[in-house]
Amino acid sequence: MTEDRPIVVLGAGINGAAIARELALSGASVVVVDTADIASGSTAWSTRLIHGGLRYLEYGEFALVRESLAERDRLVRLAGHLVRPLSFCLPIERRLGGLRAAAARFVGFESLARRWASRTGRGSIAVSIGLTLYDLLASGAGWPRHHMLSSRAADLPAIDTGRFPFVATYADAQLLWPERFTVELLVDARSAAAAAGVPFAVHTRARARVQPDGAIVVESIVDRAPIGTLRPAAIVNATGAWADRTLAGFCDTPGADAHQRLIGGTKGSHLVIRSAALRRALHERGVYAEAGDGRPVFVLPFGPELVLVGTTDIPFSGDPASARADDAEIDYLLAAAARLFPGAAPTRDDVQQHYCGVRPLPSTSRAGTPASITRRHMLVRDPQARLPTWSVVGGKLTTCRSLAESAALQILPAIGRTVRGSSRDRPLPGSFAVPVAAESAGQPSGCASHAATMQDVVTTTTTAALGAGFGEADAARAAASLVALFGSRAPDVFAARADAAPPRLITGTSLPLAAVGFCVREEWAATVEDLVERRLMLAFDPLLSAAAIRDVAGELARLGRLPAADVVAAAEACILTLKNRYDRRFHPDTEWG
Ligand SMILES: Cc1cc2nc3c(=O)[nH]c(=O)nc-3n(C[C@H](O)[C@H](O)[C@H](O)COP(=O)(O)OP(=O)(O)OC[C@H]3O[C@@H](n4cnc5c(N)ncnc54)[C@H](O)[C@@H]3O)c2cc1C
């Protein structure tokens, strides 16, 4: 009887979480195990775009672009609280150029393309052809078509109009917090499992080890305490850039040949810039351009005040957790931004923090630039594993849902089960859209209709905050920040409870202390870092201070999740992580250290 046996998903990044959800929607019991925290891998270190991938067209990846554009439309509808359309500009230096190189790339001659690539980038004709195809491949209503404009036209980013006389405008989408998106996928997976009456569990900071008899032992990494022993029906290795390491350590059959290498990662770095001038220069649009060496670079509005600049693309074979932006990459990205915006060129002092991650790209022996490696995803079954085991290779944030859908179609029948549900039309829990009952919609799995507007939810949350004892000004601030993070789940933060937090904001921020307990109870948050970096997103808040981090640690202690004697040490450890991992600098007005 495999029907009762769980499927173990290794890795709680966006892909592992999406697969767990898809399997749970078919009534499968799922156990998710991550050696760190939810969304603590590449998912958190990305450019945070939900996009078709304009440049993939040159590599003839039409199917990938079409799939990505369909997902872009779907995610804006079903997760609109986190995925928002963003208008983009593409600065262009001249009319001609780039056509020969694009044609060479299209037919697979990457080295020729590099030789022919123009130093002044793609011309307006080449860009127009690409964007026309992009428009044609897009699905969904309401996405504006591209336009070719003079760079001096009104309301465009204040780029160097001397260097770039033309600008193409087009639209894509931004997922500001993929960390929160991933958590919501798991929250939804838990609901789907509860509705199907099957067990569901997420274990973070845990390791799964296979036993000689095929059983899996899950144990805590923190204290090696056993969590449980399972007899899974299948294993999904969704550990991204760690996939080869995971297979080597987890599924090895004694005497079997070494596993075929799956991943050939490249590292990519981003700068988070605090510069009012650069932010103003963007005019609330994203800029997608070519750096001096022809590599693609994005300059994006990031939250209400910051700017995100990325990225690099450098082959990387070390432990993905150790990838850091180096000085050369920081200089390169600053130079790329300065080339576009000489009037608002950012300096090192403007870099609030940087981050770096490894793309889980397929290993390839083909010659070419890292940018030419496909961004497609695939599921590879391990021929040597004792248990039916599949590994995810490649993929993007954008295609996490379609990847999960195809994974369920591949895995469930292979272990004798049927695909009974789908996430195709299922909103995320915090969405402002709600599923319409399948019968009334006449659809196989229901489709989304907007039940509440964001403003309705802000009003309900403000009322809940007032009810919890906040004054009017703080209630309004708390509601706006909570809705930006939790969408329609925001009012639940103030649900009446015996252990409710005191009605106050985390020092210097607009988030209520009660958000800590909500993330602990509902979202598997266990440590100060989980809360600061991946649930409340304070790591990116310009006004983050040591006092705010101590508040979070103190609230964890009040909830009995941290010994009171460890509050100061836990806060200091988090500060150290922020400094080591992001080189986080702090606002001169905030107390620090
Ligand atoms: C620089 C950069 C920019 C990007 N920009 C974009 C973009 O703008 N848009 C887009 O669509 N995509 C983008 N991507 C791609 C996208 O971020 C990744 O493809 C995606 O996040 C991969 O998700 P994942 O779940 O497969 O892996 P991850 O998010 O890396 O998750 C893997 C998880 O596995 C865990 N793990 C590791 N070893 C084990 C083990 N042995 N057992 C259990 N758990 C383990 C890790 O802790 C981690 O949480 C970008 C990627 C990078 C690096």
PDBQT file of the ligand as one rigid body, heavy atoms in Angstrom, charges set to zero:
ROOT
HETATM    1  C1  LIG A 601      21.235  35.696  -8.971  1.00  0.00    +0.000 C 
HETATM    2  C2  LIG A 601      19.937  35.058  -9.300  1.00  0.00    +0.000 A 
HETATM    3  C3  LIG A 601      18.930  35.794  -9.909  1.00  0.00    +0.000 A 
HETATM    4  C4  LIG A 601      17.717  35.177 -10.226  1.00  0.00    +0.000 A 
HETATM    5  N1  LIG A 601      16.702  35.942 -10.704  1.00  0.00    +0.000 NA
HETATM    6  C5  LIG A 601      15.514  35.366 -11.000  1.00  0.00    +0.000 A 
HETATM    7  C6  LIG A 601      14.420  36.174 -11.414  1.00  0.00    +0.000 A 
HETATM    8  O1  LIG A 601      14.471  37.401 -11.416  1.00  0.00    +0.000 OA
HETATM    9  N2  LIG A 601      13.288  35.549 -11.779  1.00  0.00    +0.000 N 
HETATM   10  C7  LIG A 601      13.164  34.194 -11.755  1.00  0.00    +0.000 A 
HETATM   11  O2  LIG A 601      12.111  33.707 -12.150  1.00  0.00    +0.000 OA
HETATM   12  N3  LIG A 601      14.167  33.408 -11.309  1.00  0.00    +0.000 NA
HETATM   13  C8  LIG A 601      15.333  33.962 -10.924  1.00  0.00    +0.000 A 
HETATM   14  N4  LIG A 601      16.365  33.201 -10.446  1.00  0.00    +0.000 N 
HETATM   15  C9  LIG A 601      16.202  31.752 -10.378  1.00  0.00    +0.000 C 
HETATM   16  C10 LIG A 601      15.490  31.320  -9.106  1.00  0.00    +0.000 C 
HETATM   17  O3  LIG A 601      15.837  32.122  -8.018  1.00  0.00    +0.000 OA
HETATM   18  C11 LIG A 601      15.854  29.888  -8.766  1.00  0.00    +0.000 C 
HETATM   19  O4  LIG A 601      15.762  29.092  -9.902  1.00  0.00    +0.000 OA
HETATM   20  C12 LIG A 601      14.907  29.329  -7.732  1.00  0.00    +0.000 C 
HETATM   21  O5  LIG A 601      14.862  30.162  -6.611  1.00  0.00    +0.000 OA
HETATM   22  C13 LIG A 601      15.334  27.944  -7.329  1.00  0.00    +0.000 C 
HETATM   23  O6  LIG A 601      14.495  27.535  -6.291  1.00  0.00    +0.000 OA
HETATM   24  P1  LIG A 601      14.717  26.132  -5.633  1.00  0.00    +0.000 P 
HETATM   25  O7  LIG A 601      13.564  25.927  -4.719  1.00  0.00    +0.000 OA
HETATM   26  O8  LIG A 601      14.918  25.105  -6.688  1.00  0.00    +0.000 OA
HETATM   27  O9  LIG A 601      16.106  26.254  -4.856  1.00  0.00    +0.000 OA
HETATM   28  P2  LIG A 601      16.483  27.043  -3.527  1.00  0.00    +0.000 P 
HETATM   29  O10 LIG A 601      15.693  28.262  -3.347  1.00  0.00    +0.000 OA
HETATM   30  O11 LIG A 601      17.965  27.190  -3.539  1.00  0.00    +0.000 OA
HETATM   31  O12 LIG A 601      16.065  26.047  -2.379  1.00  0.00    +0.000 OA
HETATM   32  C14 LIG A 601      16.800  24.877  -2.093  1.00  0.00    +0.000 C 
HETATM   33  C15 LIG A 601      16.626  24.568  -0.625  1.00  0.00    +0.000 C 
HETATM   34  O13 LIG A 601      17.232  23.299  -0.363  1.00  0.00    +0.000 OA
HETATM   35  C16 LIG A 601      17.803  23.345   0.937  1.00  0.00    +0.000 C 
HETATM   36  N5  LIG A 601      18.750  22.245   1.044  1.00  0.00    +0.000 N 
HETATM   37  C17 LIG A 601      20.053  22.183   0.621  1.00  0.00    +0.000 A 
HETATM   38  N6  LIG A 601      20.559  20.960   0.852  1.00  0.00    +0.000 NA
HETATM   39  C18 LIG A 601      19.580  20.216   1.427  1.00  0.00    +0.000 A 
HETATM   40  C19 LIG A 601      19.476  18.857   1.868  1.00  0.00    +0.000 A 
HETATM   41  N7  LIG A 601      20.492  18.001   1.751  1.00  0.00    +0.000 N 
HETATM   42  N8  LIG A 601      18.305  18.438   2.422  1.00  0.00    +0.000 NA
HETATM   43  C20 LIG A 601      17.241  19.291   2.538  1.00  0.00    +0.000 A 
HETATM   44  N9  LIG A 601      17.294  20.584   2.132  1.00  0.00    +0.000 NA
HETATM   45  C21 LIG A 601      18.435  21.037   1.567  1.00  0.00    +0.000 A 
HETATM   46  C22 LIG A 601      18.382  24.731   1.040  1.00  0.00    +0.000 C 
HETATM   47  O14 LIG A 601      18.523  25.113   2.394  1.00  0.00    +0.000 OA
HETATM   48  C23 LIG A 601      17.328  25.549   0.301  1.00  0.00    +0.000 C 
HETATM   49  O15 LIG A 601      16.370  26.095   1.200  1.00  0.00    +0.000 OA
HETATM   50  C24 LIG A 601      17.550  33.788 -10.025  1.00  0.00    +0.000 A 
HETATM   51  C25 LIG A 601      18.546  33.059  -9.376  1.00  0.00    +0.000 A 
HETATM   52  C26 LIG A 601      19.718  33.701  -8.974  1.00  0.00    +0.000 A 
HETATM   53  C27 LIG A 601      20.729  32.934  -8.190  1.00  0.00    +0.000 C 
ENDROOT
TORSDOF 0
